[in-house]
Amino acid sequence: MSQLEHIEAIENRLWSSADNLRANSNYASNEYFLPVMGLIFLRHAYSRYLAVKDQIEASLPKRGGKTRSLAKEDFSKKSAIFLRPEAQFDSLVSLPDSANRAQAIIDAMDAIEADYETLKGVLPKSEYQELDNDVLGQLLRTFNDPALKQASGDIFGRIYEYFLTQFADLKAHDNGEFFTPVSLVQMIVNVIEPDHGKVLDPACGSGGMFVQSAHFIERLHQNPQERVTFYGQEKNATTIRLAKMNLAVHGLEGNILKAITYYEDPHELLGKADFVMANPPFNVDEVDADKVKNDPRLPFGLPGVNKKGAVSNGNYLWISYFYSYLNERGRAGFVMSSQASSAGRDEATVRRKLVETGHVDVMIAIRSNFFYTRTVPCELWFFDKGKPEHLHDKVLMLDARNIYRKVTRKIYDFSPEQLQNLTAIVWLYRGKTDKFLGLVKDYLAAVGKECALIPDKLSQFDSTLNTLRGHFDVLGKAPHDARTEWRSQTTGIHPGPGRTLRGRKTVRRRPLTPCARNCRLSRERLQNAANDKRATA
């Protein structure tokens, strides 16, 4: 199958099967969450393993007529995970019902952790002992869907993201706030273009910013692991596990540490990051002002303190952090509450100082319903400390509130074309007309391909039309009875009692109700009386 062919149908089918199993097994979403994500991780790891295994084996060196064994390093170069036999998904699916599936899955996870230090203690294991052996068997078979065996490209990455989305919608973990909608992350990546150096997300959630950054680099035909280093901070230990698994299923690694960013800076990247990206929590009003007032990451000062001694609103703490982490040519892109751009008092003072730096680059207004657990609108903010001099006093402001694609009744996103078009505006603002013209060329090429199909389509249409003309010619020359018979044969319509043929549709003449019959008689009597009166006159 092609890379994304039928992917939505596959996602929906897998989710439906897994969620129905949960519902029929009396498990809560939060009990089912990590075990399911762990199995998707194993299935995707196996898919990537198989995708490159033959290619690696063909290139292995030989000594004395013997081929060297496969090693972890061989797969790392191909952005894949090396799997020992006991960690391969097929071996788990083929287990008999009498086998202890929970222990087999735990052994598989242990084997992977033994080879990958960054995953040690991360993968779910004990959670499988809480699930019934039959339930585990059904789950394994669910993720062994025949369509997935032919899957290529990043289909499993999309499925992983899809399940994250669905669990976020169920608020299975941390109220669903661990996941940023993919289209918003893609918009951020398109604007800041993180293609080298240190990439930091100080509120990294499930690591979606890193994954989309890697995809961006792959589209440039480069290896993300060679181009960038990912640094993340996250307060929730379970979410850190999700993030590391998310990176791993995409063949990536990252340095993600547990920390509360308001009070901790474990990576010590002040002024060192090439790119900063984040979706921080909005409008937090519980940060202790005394603990943060001397933080060097707040170059514009505190954004106000309330009567409880807490920072009145944490939005500008985050904004200040993102700015201060950047090096002299760094770029930042982040999701922010729409309230932040119009907040008054001390927050307005911080905003004025920020604008005066000349480093505010782009702002994009996003409509409501882009998030899975929040309906509020938001904005995307972008900084660029390497802005050219002629743009220092300019900020590109895009109102994208009327640009969206409706995914479900309550969820919207950007279509690929909408993302490209918004990005093209940024290119033109930055003077990158070559990229804009390249996009136009791609669009025209797509139109050309569609146009090339028109003659064949027209030929098919002409053939059908000629067939219909032949039928109509026969119909026009035939007597009335033959026409009726021809219609009944070609349309399958046979007029019966109380029915007549009108073209290709049948209309039943329903009998009159007593009320309607009385009304008709009354009208006839009145008409007859009027006629008699005129005749007498």
C-alpha positions in Angstrom: 0.0 0.0 0.0 1.1 3.6 -0.5 2.4 5.5 2.5 -0.8 6.9 3.8 -3.4 5.0 1.8 -6.4 4.1 3.9 -4.6 5.2 7.1 -7.7 6.9 8.6 -9.7 3.7 8.2 -6.9 1.7 9.7 -6.6 4.1 12.7 -10.4 4.0 13.3 -10.6 0.2 13.1 -7.7 -0.3 15.5 -9.0 2.2 18.0 -12.5 0.8 17.8 -11.2 -2.7 18.4 -9.0 -1.7 21.3 -11.6 0.6 22.9 -14.4 -2.0 22.6 -12.1 -4.5 24.3 -11.5 -2.0 27.1 -15.2 -1.4 27.5 -16.0 -5.1 27.6 -13.1 -5.8 30.1 -14.1 -3.3 32.7 -10.8 -1.5 32.6 -10.6 2.2 33.1 -8.9 4.3 30.4 -6.0 5.1 32.6 -5.4 1.4 33.3 -5.5 0.6 29.6 -3.5 3.5 28.5 0.2 2.6 28.9 -0.3 -1.2 28.1 -1.9 -0.3 24.7 0.7 2.3 23.9 3.4 -0.2 24.8 2.0 -2.8 22.3 1.8 -0.1 19.6 5.5 0.7 20.4 6.4 -3.0 20.0 4.5 -3.4 16.8 6.0 -0.3 15.2 9.5 -1.2 16.4 9.1 -4.5 14.6 7.8 -2.9 11.5 10.9 -0.6 11.3 13.1 -3.5 12.1 11.8 -5.5 9.2 11.9 -2.5 6.8 15.6 -2.2 7.0 16.8 -5.7 8.1 17.3 -7.1 4.6 19.2 -4.0 3.4 21.4 -4.2 6.5 22.1 -7.9 6.1 23.1 -7.4 2.4 25.7 -4.9 3.4 27.3 -6.7 6.4 31.0 -7.5 6.1 32.2 -11.1 5.9 35.3 -12.6 7.4 36.5 -16.1 6.7 33.3 -16.8 4.8 31.1 -15.8 7.8 28.9 -12.8 7.9 29.0 -10.6 11.0 25.9 -10.8 13.2 23.4 -7.9 13.3 24.1 -5.3 15.9 22.3 -2.3 17.4 24.5 0.2 15.6 23.5 -1.2 12.2 19.8 -0.2 13.0 20.6 3.1 14.6 22.1 4.3 11.4 18.8 3.5 9.7 16.6 5.2 12.4 15.3 1.8 13.4 15.4 -0.3 16.6 17.4 -3.5 16.9 15.2 -6.3 18.2 16.2 -9.6 19.7 14.0 -12.6 18.7 12.0 -12.5 21.9 11.2 -8.8 21.4 9.8 -9.3 17.9 6.1 -8.9 17.6 5.5 -12.0 15.5 6.8 -14.2 18.3 4.3 -12.6 20.8 1.3 -13.0 18.4 2.1 -16.6 17.8 2.1 -17.6 21.5 -0.5 -20.3 22.4 -3.3 -19.5 24.7 -1.6 -21.6 27.4 1.4 -19.2 27.4 1.9 -16.4 29.9 1.5 -13.5 27.5 2.1 -10.9 30.2 5.5 -12.4 31.1 6.4 -12.7 27.4 5.7 -9.0 26.8 7.7 -8.1 29.9 10.6 -10.2 28.6 10.4 -8.4 25.2 10.5 -5.0 27.0 13.4 -6.1 29.1 15.3 -7.1 26.0 14.8 -3.7 24.4 15.8 -1.8 27.5 19.0 -3.9 27.7 20.1 -2.6 24.3 18.9 1.0 24.7 20.0 2.8 27.8 17.6 5.7 27.2 14.6 3.4 27.4 15.7 1.7 30.7 12.8 1.8 33.2 10.6 3.6 30.6 8.7 0.8 28.8 5.5 -0.5 30.5 6.0 -3.9 32.0 4.2 -4.5 35.3 1.1 -3.0 33.9 0.6 -6.1 31.7 0.3 -8.3 34.7 -3.0 -6.5 35.5 -4.6 -7.5 32.2 -6.3 -10.8 31.5 -4.4 -13.3 29.3 -7.2 -13.5 26.8 -7.4 -9.7 26.6 -3.7 -9.5 25.9 -4.1 -12.1 23.2 -6.9 -10.1 21.5 -4.9 -6.9 21.8 -1.9 -8.5 20.1 -4.1 -9.8 17.3 -5.7 -6.4 16.9 -2.3 -4.8 16.3 -1.3 -7.6 14.0 -3.9 -6.3 11.5 -3.0 -7.6 8.0 -3.1 -4.0 6.6 -0.3 -3.1 9.0 2.0 -5.8 7.7 2.2 -4.0 4.4 2.5 -0.6 6.1 5.4 1.7 5.1 6.7 5.1 5.9 5.5 6.7 9.1 2.2 5.0 9.3 2.9 3.5 12.7 4.1 6.9 13.9 0.7 8.3 12.8 -1.1 5.5 14.6 0.9 6.2 17.7 -0.1 9.8 17.5 -3.7 8.9 16.7 -3.9 6.7 19.9 -2.4 9.5 21.9 -5.0 11.8 20.5 -7.9 9.4 21.4 -6.6 8.8 24.9 -6.2 12.6 25.3 -9.8 13.0 24.3 -10.8 10.4 27.0 -8.6 12.3 29.5 -6.9 9.0 30.2 -3.8 10.7 31.6 -3.1 14.2 32.9 -6.5 15.5 31.6 -5.2 15.0 28.1 -2.8 18.0 28.3 0.2 15.9 27.3 -0.6 16.1 23.6 -0.4 19.1 21.2 -2.5 18.8 18.0 -0.2 17.7 15.2 -1.2 20.5 12.8 -0.3 23.2 15.3 3.1 21.5 15.8 3.6 21.3 12.1 2.8 25.0 11.8 5.4 25.9 14.4 8.0 23.6 12.7 7.3 25.2 9.3 7.9 28.7 10.7 11.1 28.2 12.8 12.6 25.4 10.6 14.6 23.5 13.2 17.3 21.9 11.1 20.4 22.0 13.3 21.8 22.3 16.8 20.1 22.2 20.1 16.3 21.9 20.1 14.6 22.5 23.5 11.0 22.0 24.7 10.7 22.9 28.3 7.1 21.6 28.5 7.6 18.6 26.2 4.6 16.5 27.0 4.6 13.4 24.7 7.4 14.8 22.5 5.4 15.7 19.5 7.5 18.8 18.8 10.6 16.7 18.5 9.0 14.2 16.2 7.7 16.8 13.8 11.1 18.5 13.9 12.6 15.2 12.8 10.1 14.8 10.0 11.1 18.3 8.8 14.8 17.3 8.7 13.9 14.0 6.9 12.1 16.0 4.2 15.4 17.8 3.6 16.9 14.3 3.0 19.1 14.5 6.1 19.4 12.4 9.3 17.8 14.0 12.3 20.1 12.2 14.8 23.1 13.8 13.0 21.6 17.3 12.7 19.9 18.0 16.1 20.0 17.1 19.8 16.6 17.1 21.5 16.3 18.4 25.1 13.0 18.2 27.0 11.6 18.9 30.5 8.4 17.5 31.8 6.9 17.4 35.3 5.0 14.2 35.0 6.9 10.9 35.1 4.3 9.0 33.0 4.3 11.6 30.3 8.1 11.3 30.2 7.7 7.6 29.5 5.3 8.4 26.7 7.7 11.0 25.2 10.6 8.6 25.2 8.5 5.8 23.6 7.2 8.3 21.0 10.8 9.2 20.1 11.8 5.6 20.0 9.0 4.5 17.6 10.3 7.2 15.3 13.9 6.0 15.6 14.8 9.0 17.7 16.5 9.7 21.0 16.2 12.7 23.3 17.5 13.9 26.7 14.2 14.4 28.6 14.4 15.1 32.3 11.8 15.4 35.1 11.5 19.0 36.2 9.1 21.8 37.1 10.3 24.4 34.7 9.1 27.3 36.8 11.7 26.4 39.5 14.2 24.2 37.7 16.5 24.5 34.7 18.2 21.0 34.6 19.7 21.4 31.1 21.2 24.8 31.8 20.6 26.0 28.3 20.2 29.7 29.1 21.3 31.5 25.9 22.4 28.3 24.3 19.4 26.8 22.4 19.2 27.1 18.6 15.5 26.4 18.7 12.8 26.4 21.4 9.3 25.0 20.9 6.6 24.4 23.4 2.9 24.2 24.3 3.0 25.3 28.0 0.0 25.3 30.3 -2.1 28.5 30.0 -2.9 31.1 32.6 -1.3 29.4 35.7 -1.6 31.6 38.8 0.1 29.5 41.4 3.8 30.1 40.8 5.6 31.3 44.0 6.8 34.8 43.2 9.6 34.7 45.8 11.1 31.6 44.3 11.3 33.0 40.8 11.9 36.7 41.2 15.7 36.4 40.8 15.6 33.9 38.0 18.0 34.9 35.2 15.5 33.5 32.7 13.3 36.5 33.4 15.1 39.3 31.6 12.0 41.5 31.5 11.0 41.1 35.2 8.0 39.5 36.9 4.7 39.9 35.1 2.8 40.9 38.3 2.2 39.4 41.7 -1.2 38.8 43.3 -2.3 39.1 46.9 -1.3 35.5 47.6 2.3 36.2 46.7 2.0 34.2 43.5 2.7 35.4 40.0 -0.6 36.7 38.7 -0.4 34.8 35.5 2.3 32.4 34.3 2.0 33.1 30.6 4.7 35.7 30.6 7.0 33.5 32.7 6.9 31.0 29.9 7.3 33.6 27.2 10.4 35.0 29.0 11.8 31.5 29.4 11.5 30.8 25.7 13.2 34.1 24.8 16.0 33.7 27.2 16.9 30.1 26.2 17.7 31.3 22.7 21.2 31.9 21.5 22.1 35.0 19.5 20.5 33.6 16.3 18.0 31.3 17.8 14.3 30.9 16.9 11.3 30.1 19.1 7.8 29.0 18.3 5.1 28.2 20.9 1.4 27.9 21.6 0.0 30.6 23.8 -3.3 31.7 25.3 -5.0 34.3 23.2 -5.3 36.4 26.4 -1.6 37.0 26.5 -1.4 39.3 23.5 -3.8 41.8 25.1 -3.1 41.4 28.8 -2.7 44.7 30.7 -0.7 46.1 33.7 2.6 44.4 34.4 2.1 41.8 31.6 1.7 44.7 29.1 5.0 46.1 30.4 6.8 42.8 29.8 5.2 42.6 26.3 6.4 46.1 25.4 10.0 45.3 26.5 9.8 42.1 24.4 8.6 43.9 21.3 11.2 46.6 21.7 13.9 43.9 21.3 12.9 43.6 17.6 12.9 39.8 18.0 9.2 39.2 17.9 8.8 37.7 14.4 5.4 36.2 13.6 2.0 35.8 15.4 -0.8 33.6 14.2 -4.3 33.7 15.6 -6.0 30.2 15.7 -9.7 29.6 16.2 -11.2 27.5 18.9 -11.6 23.7 18.8 -8.1 22.8 17.7 -7.3 21.1 21.0 -8.8 17.8 22.1 -9.6 18.8 25.7 -10.0 22.6 25.4 -12.3 24.6 23.2 -10.5 27.9 23.7 -8.8 29.8 20.8 -5.1 30.3 21.0 -2.2 32.0 19.3 1.2 30.9 17.9 4.1 33.2 18.8 7.4 33.2 17.1 10.8 34.8 18.1 13.8 35.2 15.8 17.0 36.7 17.3 18.6 36.4 13.9 16.0 38.6 12.1 17.5 40.8 9.3 17.9 44.4 10.2 15.1 45.6 7.8 12.6 43.4 9.7 13.5 44.5 13.2 10.6 46.9 13.5 8.1 44.6 11.8 6.0 41.7 13.1 4.0 39.5 10.7 0.5 39.0 12.1 -1.8 36.4 10.5 -5.4 36.0 11.4 -6.0 32.3 10.6 -9.2 31.9 12.6 -11.2 31.3 9.5 -8.7 28.8 8.1 -9.5 25.3 9.3 -10.6 21.8 8.3 -13.4 20.1 10.3 -12.2 16.7 11.4 -15.1 15.8 13.8 -18.0 17.6 15.2 -15.8 19.2 17.9 -12.2 19.0 16.5 -10.7 21.2 13.8 -7.2 21.2 12.2 -5.3 22.5 9.2 -5.3 20.5 5.9 -1.9 20.0 4.3 -2.7 22.7 1.7 -3.7 25.2 4.4 -0.4 24.6 6.2 1.5 25.1 3.0 -0.3 28.3 2.2 0.2 29.8 5.6 3.8 28.9 5.5 4.1 30.5 2.1 3.0 33.8 3.5 5.9 33.6 6.0 8.3 32.8 3.2 7.2 35.9 1.3 7.5 38.0 4.5 11.1 36.8 4.8 11.9 37.4 1.2 12.2 33.7 0.3 10.4 34.0 -3.0 12.2 30.9 -4.4 10.4 28.7 -1.9 7.1 30.3 -2.7 7.6 29.9 -6.4 8.6 26.2 -5.8 5.3 25.7 -4.0 3.4 27.3 -6.9 5.3 25.0 -9.3 4.3 22.0 -7.3 0.7 23.1 -7.3 0.8 23.6 -11.1 2.4 20.2 -11.5 -0.4 18.6 -9.5 -3.0 20.4 -11.7 -1.1 19.2 -14.8 -1.3 15.6 -13.6 -5.0 16.0 -13.0 -5.5 17.6 -16.5 -3.6 14.7 -18.1 -6.3 12.3 -16.8 -9.1 14.4 -18.4 -8.9 12.8 -21.9 -9.3 9.3 -20.5 -12.2 10.5 -18.3 -13.8 12.2 -21.3 -13.4 9.1 -23.4 -15.2 7.0 -20.7 -17.9 9.7 -20.5 -18.4 9.7 -24.3 -18.6 5.9 -24.3 -21.3 6.0 -21.7 -23.2 8.8 -23.4 -23.2 6.9 -26.7 -24.6 3.9 -25.1 -27.4 6.0 -23.6 -28.1 7.6 -27.0 -28.5 4.2 -28.5 -31.1 3.3 -25.8 -33.0 6.5 -26.4 -33.0 6.0 -30.1 -34.6 2.6 -29.7 -37.0 4.0 -27.2 -38.1 6.8 -29.5 -38.9 4.5 -32.4 -40.7 1.9 -30.3 -44.6 1.8 -29.8 -45.9 2.8 -26.4 -46.2 -0.7 -25.0 -42.7 -1.5 -26.1 -41.4 1.7 -24.4 -43.0 0.7 -21.1 -41.6 -2.8 -21.4 -38.1 -1.4 -22.2 -38.2 1.0 -19.2 -39.2 -1.8 -16.9 -36.4 -4.0 -18.1 -33.7 -1.3 -17.9 -34.7 0.3 -14.6 -36.2 -2.7 -12.8 -39.4 -0.7 -12.3 -42.7 -2.5 -12.9 -45.8 -0.5 -12.5 -48.4 -2.3 -10.4 -51.9 -1.6 -9.3 -52.3 2.1 -8.3 -48.9 3.0 -9.9 -47.9 4.8 -13.1 -44.6 5.3 -14.8 -43.2 8.8 -15.0 -39.8 8.7 -16.5 -37.7 6.5 -14.2 -39.7 7.1 -11.1 -42.9 5.5 -10.0 -45.7 7.4 -8.2 -48.3 5.6 -6.2 -51.8 7.1 -6.4 -52.9 6.8 -2.8 -56.6 6.4 -2.0 -58.3 9.5 -0.5 -58.9 9.6 3.2 -62.5 10.0 4.4 -61.9 13.7 5.2 -60.4 14.4 1.8 -63.3 12.6 0.1 -65.8 14.6 2.0 -64.0 17.9 1.0 -64.0 16.8 -2.6 -67.8 16.0 -2.5 -68.5 19.4 -0.8 -66.5 21.2 -3.5 -68.4 19.3 -6.3 -71.8 20.1 -4.7 -70.9 23.8 -4.4 -69.7 23.9 -8.0 -72.9 22.1 -9.2 -75.1 24.6 -7.3 -73.2 27.5 -8.8 -73.6 26.1 -12.3 -77.4 25.5 -11.8 -77.8 29.1 -10.6 -76.0 30.5 -13.7 -78.1 28.2 -16.0 -81.4 29.5 -14.4 -80.2 33.1 -14.7 
